[in-house]
């Protein structure tokens, strides 16, 4: 069952006796859990019919005993098990699936893990009628900008591709962190307005000029002065721009430039899909591919790997020596 299907069913007061929400990405699991908590029961009966427990504090038998109680002064009781991954064995809930109560809405919030699909517990979950089984998969980094754009539209706004890319580069792939920052951002933006990098700098504090995205552009266009200035900014703000993060971003960037060489004869849509970027940025990769041959890129990738190892303390006395980054920038540009 999809996220949207579960939300729409709840809006229409269609409830399932069991919701098993699991997966490596906690954002959607928590969103669904909160939504069910807020909308399953009327305020008048919530005090009597809603129980919230945590996996570390209960056993599977405790959960089953709670789920087998009958509601008071209402049609349903709601039992929510948060952090269910901390249960000694989640498989211990399997007996309840054989004889669940239609008057109980049991929500299992099982985060950061996948279920073993070979086990009988998963097979029972997937085959039992009226069980809402939802897997929340972690998004790859290259999918984050598109997720930001979609989420912003759902919030009633627009965001330009550069702004979503800057947010993605700065905030990483933690969807909860990104969503929280977006909520803070839109408080200051008029409804329907397009969010820009200026808004991000003003309300979130991410510099529109000194970030990894602009660093990549400076290198791609061989803008020596700009690349040096950004490098100096990174060195002055190491907590915001750790070397490990910079090397990962540079590796991903030059890998895409390398791939562009192989894909240059395909159409725009195909190239963007293969690179995992918004078509808006294809001209940037086109310019970079004109400035860097595949032979040069292979050499750059080798130098990036060396810096990555040094940033982790391999072959270096100081894993945060930005002098190594300056040396890398010089080798890339010359």
LOMAR-423469 format. One record per residue (C-alpha): residue number from 1; x, y, z. Coordinates in steps of 0.05 Angstrom, whole numbers, plus 5000, padded with zeros to 4 digits. Layout:
# residues N
 pos east north   up
 NUM    X     Y    Z
...
# end
This chain:
# residues 334
 pos east north   up
   1 5000  5000 5000
   2 5026  5069 4983
   3 5033  5130 5028
   4 4979  5167 4989
   5 4930  5108 4992
   6 4936  5104 5068
   7 4926  5179 5076
   8 4866  5180 5030
   9 4833  5120 5065
  10 4840  5154 5132
  11 4811  5218 5105
  12 4751  5177 5083
  13 4748  5143 5152
  14 4770  5076 5123
  15 4814  5042 5176
  16 4853  4977 5176
  17 4859  4933 5238
  18 4935  4931 5230
  19 4984  4981 5200
  20 5055  4955 5194
  21 5100  5014 5174
  22 5172  4995 5163
  23 5235  5012 5125
  24 5301  5049 5124
  25 5272  5118 5114
  26 5238  5141 5178
  27 5205  5204 5150
  28 5144  5172 5118
  29 5135  5122 5176
  30 5132  5179 5226
  31 5087  5221 5181
  32 5036  5164 5175
  33 5040  5147 5249
  34 5027  5220 5268
  35 4970  5226 5218
  36 4935  5163 5244
  37 4944  5188 5316
  38 4912  5255 5299
  39 4855  5229 5257
  40 4834  5158 5277
  41 4795  5177 5340
  42 4750  5234 5359
  43 4777  5279 5415
  44 4719  5258 5460
  45 4742  5185 5464
  46 4817  5191 5453
  47 4833  5192 5528
  48 4798  5125 5538
  49 4816  5090 5473
  50 4886  5111 5453
  51 4949  5076 5478
  52 5020  5096 5455
  53 5077  5051 5477
  54 5150  5043 5456
  55 5184  4980 5433
  56 5239  4983 5486
  57 5186  4984 5542
  58 5140  4927 5521
  59 5141  4855 5497
  60 5101  4827 5438
  61 5053  4796 5488
  62 5042  4864 5520
  63 5024  4893 5452
  64 4977  4835 5436
  65 4942  4843 5504
  66 4932  4917 5491
  67 4905  4903 5421
  68 4855  4852 5446
  69 4820  4901 5492
  70 4753  4930 5470
  71 4739  5004 5461
  72 4702  5046 5511
  73 4647  5093 5487
  74 4671  5089 5415
  75 4677  5045 5354
  76 4752  5036 5356
  77 4812  5035 5402
  78 4880  5057 5375
  79 4944  5023 5397
  80 5009  5054 5371
  81 5076  5019 5380
  82 5132  5070 5366
  83 5204  5048 5355
  84 5179  4977 5346
  85 5248  4958 5320
  86 5268  4957 5394
  87 5222  4899 5409
  88 5260  4837 5428
  89 5228  4801 5370
  90 5177  4833 5325
  91 5159  4763 5300
  92 5125  4753 5367
  93 5067  4795 5341
  94 5050  4741 5289
  95 4996  4706 5332
  96 4955  4770 5332
  97 4950  4768 5256
  98 4913  4702 5262
  99 4857  4733 5303
 100 4859  4808 5302
 101 4802  4851 5328
 102 4763  4894 5278
 103 4752  4945 5334
 104 4827  4956 5344
 105 4871  4999 5300
 106 4942  4973 5314
 107 4999  5015 5286
 108 5069  4985 5286
 109 5123  5038 5275
 110 5185  4998 5255
 111 5241  5044 5231
 112 5311  5041 5201
 113 5306  4968 5182
 114 5279  4923 5127
 115 5239  4861 5143
 116 5266  4793 5124
 117 5218  4774 5069
 118 5238  4701 5075
 119 5209  4695 5145
 120 5138  4671 5160
 121 5123  4737 5196
 122 5131  4778 5133
 123 5093  4727 5092
 124 5036  4729 5142
 125 5036  4806 5140
 126 5034  4808 5064
 127 4979  4756 5057
 128 4934  4773 5116
 129 4870  4809 5094
 130 4861  4879 5121
 131 4934  4890 5139
 132 4962  4956 5112
 133 5035  4939 5097
 134 5078  4999 5079
 135 5153  5000 5063
 136 5190  5066 5068
 137 5252  5061 5024
 138 5310  5109 5032
 139 5318  5157 4973
 140 5383  5159 4934
 141 5419  5226 4938
 142 5405  5243 4865
 143 5330  5237 4879
 144 5329  5288 4935
 145 5323  5352 4893
 146 5261  5323 4857
 147 5232  5303 4925
 148 5243  5374 4950
 149 5207  5403 4889
 150 5148  5355 4898
 151 5143  5369 4973
 152 5146  5444 4962
 153 5088  5439 4911
 154 5047  5399 4961
 155 5058  5455 5011
 156 5030  5505 4961
 157 5095  5535 4934
 158 5145  5528 4878
 159 5221  5524 4882
 160 5270  5536 4826
 161 5319  5479 4808
 162 5380  5516 4833
 163 5349  5527 4901
 164 5328  5454 4908
 165 5398  5432 4888
 166 5430  5478 4939
 167 5384  5453 4994
 168 5399  5381 4975
 169 5474  5391 4975
 170 5473  5428 5042
 171 5422  5386 5081
 172 5438  5317 5054
 173 5387  5261 5048
 174 5353  5264 5116
 175 5281  5277 5094
 176 5258  5298 5164
 177 5313  5351 5168
 178 5296  5377 5099
 179 5221  5379 5114
 180 5233  5417 5179
 181 5275  5468 5143
 182 5223  5476 5088
 183 5169  5488 5140
 184 5211  5542 5172
 185 5225  5572 5104
 186 5153  5577 5079
 187 5131  5614 5142
 188 5168  5674 5111
 189 5145  5663 5039
 190 5080  5686 5008
 191 5034  5630 4985
 192 5046  5611 4913
 193 5113  5646 4910
 194 5174  5611 4878
 195 5229  5598 4929
 196 5298  5621 4906
 197 5370  5615 4931
 198 5362  5686 4959
 199 5304  5661 5003
 200 5346  5601 5026
 201 5404  5646 5044
 202 5359  5696 5080
 203 5316  5647 5120
 204 5358  5584 5127
 205 5428  5613 5126
 206 5457  5573 5068
 207 5503  5619 5029
 208 5482  5626 4956
 209 5554  5640 4936
 210 5595  5594 4980
 211 5567  5524 4976
 212 5586  5458 4944
 213 5539  5470 4885
 214 5573  5536 4867
 215 5641  5503 4880
 216 5624  5451 4827
 217 5603  5504 4778
 218 5667  5543 4789
 219 5709  5481 4775
 220 5665  5461 4716
 221 5674  5529 4683
 222 5747  5535 4705
 223 5733  5599 4743
 224 5798  5599 4782
 225 5784  5660 4825
 226 5715  5636 4846
 227 5740  5566 4861
 228 5796  5595 4905
 229 5748  5640 4943
 230 5700  5583 4957
 231 5757  5538 4980
 232 5779  5592 5029
 233 5707  5597 5055
 234 5705  5522 5065
 235 5771  5525 5104
 236 5744  5581 5148
 237 5679  5542 5162
 238 5701  5469 5169
 239 5641  5448 5211
 240 5592  5469 5156
 241 5636  5441 5101
 242 5674  5379 5124
 243 5725  5351 5076
 244 5690  5283 5074
 245 5627  5315 5048
 246 5664  5357 4996
 247 5702  5297 4968
 248 5637  5257 4961
 249 5604  5315 4924
 250 5664  5325 4879
 251 5668  5251 4863
 252 5594  5250 4844
 253 5601  5313 4803
 254 5660  5291 4761
 255 5630  5222 4752
 256 5570  5256 4720
 257 5615  5298 4676
 258 5650  5234 4654
 259 5582  5201 4639
 260 5561  5262 4599
 261 5618  5247 4551
 262 5589  5178 4539
 263 5517  5204 4532
 264 5527  5268 4493
 265 5493  5241 4430
 266 5428  5222 4465
 267 5368  5268 4473
 268 5362  5316 4532
 269 5311  5275 4570
 270 5351  5211 4566
 271 5416  5246 4588
 272 5382  5279 4648
 273 5351  5212 4669
 274 5418  5176 4664
 275 5455  5230 4703
 276 5399  5236 4754
 277 5395  5312 4747
 278 5343  5364 4728
 279 5347  5380 4653
 280 5358  5452 4675
 281 5430  5434 4693
 282 5450  5397 4630
 283 5484  5458 4600
 284 5529  5460 4661
 285 5552  5389 4648
 286 5559  5404 4574
 287 5606  5462 4590
 288 5645  5421 4640
 289 5654  5363 4590
 290 5683  5414 4541
 291 5734  5435 4594
 292 5753  5366 4618
 293 5770  5306 4574
 294 5755  5236 4598
 295 5830  5226 4609
 296 5834  5288 4653
 297 5772  5266 4692
 298 5803  5198 4707
 299 5863  5235 4736
 300 5818  5281 4777
 301 5779  5222 4804
 302 5844  5190 4827
 303 5864  5254 4863
 304 5795  5259 4895
 305 5803  5188 4922
 306 5870  5206 4952
 307 5839  5267 4986
 308 5781  5225 5011
 309 5830  5177 5044
 310 5869  5234 5075
 311 5805  5265 5102
 312 5794  5199 5139
 313 5864  5201 5168
 314 5897  5153 5119
 315 5966  5178 5099
 316 5955  5244 5134
 317 5968  5268 5205
 318 5909  5315 5201
 319 5844  5291 5170
 320 5819  5363 5164
 321 5878  5394 5127
 322 5846  5440 5076
 323 5915  5451 5045
 324 5902  5384 5012
 325 5837  5411 4983
 326 5873  5472 4956
 327 5924  5426 4923
 328 5868  5385 4893
 329 5834  5448 4865
 330 5900  5470 4834
 331 5909  5402 4800
 332 5837  5402 4775
 333 5843  5471 4744
 334 5912  5464 4714
# end
